[in-house]
Amino acid sequence: MENSKIILNKLTAIESLLEATNQTKPLTLPEAAKFLNLSQSHLYKLTSERKIPHFKPSGKKIYFDKSELIQWLKRKPARTREETEEKAASYNVSGKGAA
């Protein structure tokens, strides 16, 4: 019983280290494409159009910060049907758009 607690504690520590490493390590283009579920060519196009955060430390290879990609994904949340209806109702009542 004591042995299983020791193993569980060690596994938890290893898992924490892996998560910390995963979040700080920059992603390559193929890794970022897989993470975002985009084709590599589309992701490259987004970088060339400067529509997605990336960096090129050597001027050639492209890298991505995972936390920046998550923020990029959340930049334009889709409104729920309820939010859209509320906005439409406020527009109709006031005669102009509500922010």
Biotite code that builds the C-alpha atoms (Angstrom):
import biotite.structure as struc

atoms = struc.array([
    struc.Atom([0.000, 0.000, 0.000], chain_id="A", res_id=1, res_name="MET", atom_name="CA", element="C"),
    struc.Atom([2.811, 2.396, 0.924], chain_id="A", res_id=2, res_name="GLU", atom_name="CA", element="C"),
    struc.Atom([4.606, 1.448, -2.287], chain_id="A", res_id=3, res_name="ASN", atom_name="CA", element="C"),
    struc.Atom([1.636, 2.461, -4.431], chain_id="A", res_id=4, res_name="SER", atom_name="CA", element="C"),
    struc.Atom([1.523, 5.890, -2.726], chain_id="A", res_id=5, res_name="LYS", atom_name="CA", element="C"),
    struc.Atom([5.197, 6.460, -3.522], chain_id="A", res_id=6, res_name="ILE", atom_name="CA", element="C"),
    struc.Atom([4.657, 5.469, -7.150], chain_id="A", res_id=7, res_name="ILE", atom_name="CA", element="C"),
    struc.Atom([1.598, 7.703, -7.418], chain_id="A", res_id=8, res_name="LEU", atom_name="CA", element="C"),
    struc.Atom([3.515, 10.677, -5.970], chain_id="A", res_id=9, res_name="ASN", atom_name="CA", element="C"),
    struc.Atom([6.387, 10.145, -8.398], chain_id="A", res_id=10, res_name="LYS", atom_name="CA", element="C"),
    struc.Atom([4.013, 9.859, -11.354], chain_id="A", res_id=11, res_name="LEU", atom_name="CA", element="C"),
    struc.Atom([2.262, 13.061, -10.302], chain_id="A", res_id=12, res_name="THR", atom_name="CA", element="C"),
    struc.Atom([5.616, 14.865, -10.106], chain_id="A", res_id=13, res_name="ALA", atom_name="CA", element="C"),
    struc.Atom([6.626, 13.573, -13.550], chain_id="A", res_id=14, res_name="ILE", atom_name="CA", element="C"),
    struc.Atom([3.273, 14.625, -15.008], chain_id="A", res_id=15, res_name="GLU", atom_name="CA", element="C"),
    struc.Atom([3.701, 18.142, -13.589], chain_id="A", res_id=16, res_name="SER", atom_name="CA", element="C"),
    struc.Atom([7.181, 18.418, -15.092], chain_id="A", res_id=17, res_name="LEU", atom_name="CA", element="C"),
    struc.Atom([5.937, 17.265, -18.481], chain_id="A", res_id=18, res_name="LEU", atom_name="CA", element="C"),
    struc.Atom([3.098, 19.781, -18.448], chain_id="A", res_id=19, res_name="GLU", atom_name="CA", element="C"),
    struc.Atom([5.466, 22.614, -17.511], chain_id="A", res_id=20, res_name="ALA", atom_name="CA", element="C"),
    struc.Atom([7.888, 21.624, -20.274], chain_id="A", res_id=21, res_name="THR", atom_name="CA", element="C"),
    struc.Atom([5.103, 21.357, -22.831], chain_id="A", res_id=22, res_name="ASN", atom_name="CA", element="C"),
    struc.Atom([3.837, 24.852, -22.107], chain_id="A", res_id=23, res_name="GLN", atom_name="CA", element="C"),
    struc.Atom([7.219, 26.586, -22.324], chain_id="A", res_id=24, res_name="THR", atom_name="CA", element="C"),
    struc.Atom([8.708, 24.757, -25.315], chain_id="A", res_id=25, res_name="LYS", atom_name="CA", element="C"),
    struc.Atom([8.086, 26.590, -28.595], chain_id="A", res_id=26, res_name="PRO", atom_name="CA", element="C"),
    struc.Atom([6.170, 24.681, -31.252], chain_id="A", res_id=27, res_name="LEU", atom_name="CA", element="C"),
    struc.Atom([7.509, 24.091, -34.733], chain_id="A", res_id=28, res_name="THR", atom_name="CA", element="C"),
    struc.Atom([5.307, 24.695, -37.769], chain_id="A", res_id=29, res_name="LEU", atom_name="CA", element="C"),
    struc.Atom([4.218, 21.017, -38.028], chain_id="A", res_id=30, res_name="PRO", atom_name="CA", element="C"),
    struc.Atom([3.501, 20.864, -34.275], chain_id="A", res_id=31, res_name="GLU", atom_name="CA", element="C"),
    struc.Atom([1.520, 24.123, -34.371], chain_id="A", res_id=32, res_name="ALA", atom_name="CA", element="C"),
    struc.Atom([-0.432, 22.954, -37.426], chain_id="A", res_id=33, res_name="ALA", atom_name="CA", element="C"),
    struc.Atom([-1.360, 19.751, -35.625], chain_id="A", res_id=34, res_name="LYS", atom_name="CA", element="C"),
    struc.Atom([-2.273, 21.665, -32.443], chain_id="A", res_id=35, res_name="PHE", atom_name="CA", element="C"),
    struc.Atom([-4.499, 24.087, -34.399], chain_id="A", res_id=36, res_name="LEU", atom_name="CA", element="C"),
    struc.Atom([-5.853, 21.369, -36.710], chain_id="A", res_id=37, res_name="ASN", atom_name="CA", element="C"),
    struc.Atom([-4.745, 23.344, -39.779], chain_id="A", res_id=38, res_name="LEU", atom_name="CA", element="C"),
    struc.Atom([-2.738, 22.276, -42.787], chain_id="A", res_id=39, res_name="SER", atom_name="CA", element="C"),
    struc.Atom([0.900, 23.330, -42.731], chain_id="A", res_id=40, res_name="GLN", atom_name="CA", element="C"),
    struc.Atom([0.452, 25.301, -45.943], chain_id="A", res_id=41, res_name="SER", atom_name="CA", element="C"),
    struc.Atom([-2.478, 27.263, -44.498], chain_id="A", res_id=42, res_name="HIS", atom_name="CA", element="C"),
    struc.Atom([-0.549, 27.979, -41.306], chain_id="A", res_id=43, res_name="LEU", atom_name="CA", element="C"),
    struc.Atom([2.432, 29.147, -43.363], chain_id="A", res_id=44, res_name="TYR", atom_name="CA", element="C"),
    struc.Atom([0.102, 31.443, -45.323], chain_id="A", res_id=45, res_name="LYS", atom_name="CA", element="C"),
    struc.Atom([-1.201, 32.920, -42.058], chain_id="A", res_id=46, res_name="LEU", atom_name="CA", element="C"),
    struc.Atom([2.373, 33.621, -40.962], chain_id="A", res_id=47, res_name="THR", atom_name="CA", element="C"),
    struc.Atom([3.313, 35.231, -44.277], chain_id="A", res_id=48, res_name="SER", atom_name="CA", element="C"),
    struc.Atom([0.238, 37.473, -44.015], chain_id="A", res_id=49, res_name="GLU", atom_name="CA", element="C"),
    struc.Atom([1.146, 38.205, -40.361], chain_id="A", res_id=50, res_name="ARG", atom_name="CA", element="C"),
    struc.Atom([-2.273, 37.049, -39.202], chain_id="A", res_id=51, res_name="LYS", atom_name="CA", element="C"),
    struc.Atom([-0.992, 34.696, -36.502], chain_id="A", res_id=52, res_name="ILE", atom_name="CA", element="C"),
    struc.Atom([1.662, 35.293, -33.817], chain_id="A", res_id=53, res_name="PRO", atom_name="CA", element="C"),
    struc.Atom([4.959, 33.593, -34.593], chain_id="A", res_id=54, res_name="HIS", atom_name="CA", element="C"),
    struc.Atom([8.677, 34.197, -34.442], chain_id="A", res_id=55, res_name="PHE", atom_name="CA", element="C"),
    struc.Atom([11.702, 33.397, -36.581], chain_id="A", res_id=56, res_name="LYS", atom_name="CA", element="C"),
    struc.Atom([14.840, 33.687, -34.445], chain_id="A", res_id=57, res_name="PRO", atom_name="CA", element="C"),
    struc.Atom([17.196, 32.669, -37.248], chain_id="A", res_id=58, res_name="SER", atom_name="CA", element="C"),
    struc.Atom([15.130, 34.235, -40.008], chain_id="A", res_id=59, res_name="GLY", atom_name="CA", element="C"),
    struc.Atom([14.200, 30.896, -41.542], chain_id="A", res_id=60, res_name="LYS", atom_name="CA", element="C"),
    struc.Atom([12.495, 28.393, -39.219], chain_id="A", res_id=61, res_name="LYS", atom_name="CA", element="C"),
    struc.Atom([9.122, 29.425, -37.825], chain_id="A", res_id=62, res_name="ILE", atom_name="CA", element="C"),
    struc.Atom([8.200, 28.844, -34.186], chain_id="A", res_id=63, res_name="TYR", atom_name="CA", element="C"),
    struc.Atom([5.053, 29.448, -32.174], chain_id="A", res_id=64, res_name="PHE", atom_name="CA", element="C"),
    struc.Atom([4.289, 30.033, -28.515], chain_id="A", res_id=65, res_name="ASP", atom_name="CA", element="C"),
    struc.Atom([1.472, 27.728, -27.440], chain_id="A", res_id=66, res_name="LYS", atom_name="CA", element="C"),
    struc.Atom([-0.114, 30.280, -25.086], chain_id="A", res_id=67, res_name="SER", atom_name="CA", element="C"),
    struc.Atom([-0.141, 32.878, -27.893], chain_id="A", res_id=68, res_name="GLU", atom_name="CA", element="C"),
    struc.Atom([-1.831, 30.377, -30.196], chain_id="A", res_id=69, res_name="LEU", atom_name="CA", element="C"),
    struc.Atom([-4.500, 29.734, -27.570], chain_id="A", res_id=70, res_name="ILE", atom_name="CA", element="C"),
    struc.Atom([-5.091, 33.495, -27.257], chain_id="A", res_id=71, res_name="GLN", atom_name="CA", element="C"),
    struc.Atom([-5.248, 33.749, -31.054], chain_id="A", res_id=72, res_name="TRP", atom_name="CA", element="C"),
    struc.Atom([-7.890, 31.010, -31.135], chain_id="A", res_id=73, res_name="LEU", atom_name="CA", element="C"),
    struc.Atom([-9.981, 32.912, -28.593], chain_id="A", res_id=74, res_name="LYS", atom_name="CA", element="C"),
    struc.Atom([-9.707, 36.313, -30.310], chain_id="A", res_id=75, res_name="ARG", atom_name="CA", element="C"),
    struc.Atom([-13.172, 36.296, -31.908], chain_id="A", res_id=76, res_name="LYS", atom_name="CA", element="C"),
    struc.Atom([-15.583, 34.145, -29.946], chain_id="A", res_id=77, res_name="PRO", atom_name="CA", element="C"),
    struc.Atom([-18.759, 33.236, -31.768], chain_id="A", res_id=78, res_name="ALA", atom_name="CA", element="C"),
    struc.Atom([-21.877, 34.682, -30.218], chain_id="A", res_id=79, res_name="ARG", atom_name="CA", element="C"),
    struc.Atom([-24.487, 32.311, -28.936], chain_id="A", res_id=80, res_name="THR", atom_name="CA", element="C"),
    struc.Atom([-27.939, 32.472, -30.458], chain_id="A", res_id=81, res_name="ARG", atom_name="CA", element="C"),
    struc.Atom([-29.175, 34.115, -27.252], chain_id="A", res_id=82, res_name="GLU", atom_name="CA", element="C"),
    struc.Atom([-26.485, 36.833, -27.421], chain_id="A", res_id=83, res_name="GLU", atom_name="CA", element="C"),
    struc.Atom([-27.334, 37.517, -31.059], chain_id="A", res_id=84, res_name="THR", atom_name="CA", element="C"),
    struc.Atom([-31.047, 37.784, -30.276], chain_id="A", res_id=85, res_name="GLU", atom_name="CA", element="C"),
    struc.Atom([-30.344, 40.141, -27.344], chain_id="A", res_id=86, res_name="GLU", atom_name="CA", element="C"),
    struc.Atom([-28.193, 42.364, -29.544], chain_id="A", res_id=87, res_name="LYS", atom_name="CA", element="C"),
    struc.Atom([-30.880, 42.392, -32.254], chain_id="A", res_id=88, res_name="ALA", atom_name="CA", element="C"),
    struc.Atom([-33.562, 43.238, -29.690], chain_id="A", res_id=89, res_name="ALA", atom_name="CA", element="C"),
    struc.Atom([-31.521, 46.105, -28.263], chain_id="A", res_id=90, res_name="SER", atom_name="CA", element="C"),
    struc.Atom([-30.868, 47.359, -31.789], chain_id="A", res_id=91, res_name="TYR", atom_name="CA", element="C"),
    struc.Atom([-34.575, 47.325, -32.607], chain_id="A", res_id=92, res_name="ASN", atom_name="CA", element="C"),
    struc.Atom([-35.531, 49.072, -29.359], chain_id="A", res_id=93, res_name="VAL", atom_name="CA", element="C"),
    struc.Atom([-32.948, 51.848, -29.448], chain_id="A", res_id=94, res_name="SER", atom_name="CA", element="C"),
    struc.Atom([-32.805, 52.265, -33.196], chain_id="A", res_id=95, res_name="GLY", atom_name="CA", element="C"),
    struc.Atom([-29.033, 51.870, -33.210], chain_id="A", res_id=96, res_name="LYS", atom_name="CA", element="C"),
    struc.Atom([-26.508, 49.162, -32.487], chain_id="A", res_id=97, res_name="GLY", atom_name="CA", element="C"),
    struc.Atom([-25.500, 48.373, -28.931], chain_id="A", res_id=98, res_name="ALA", atom_name="CA", element="C"),
    struc.Atom([-21.890, 47.525, -28.241], chain_id="A", res_id=99, res_name="ALA", atom_name="CA", element="C"),
])
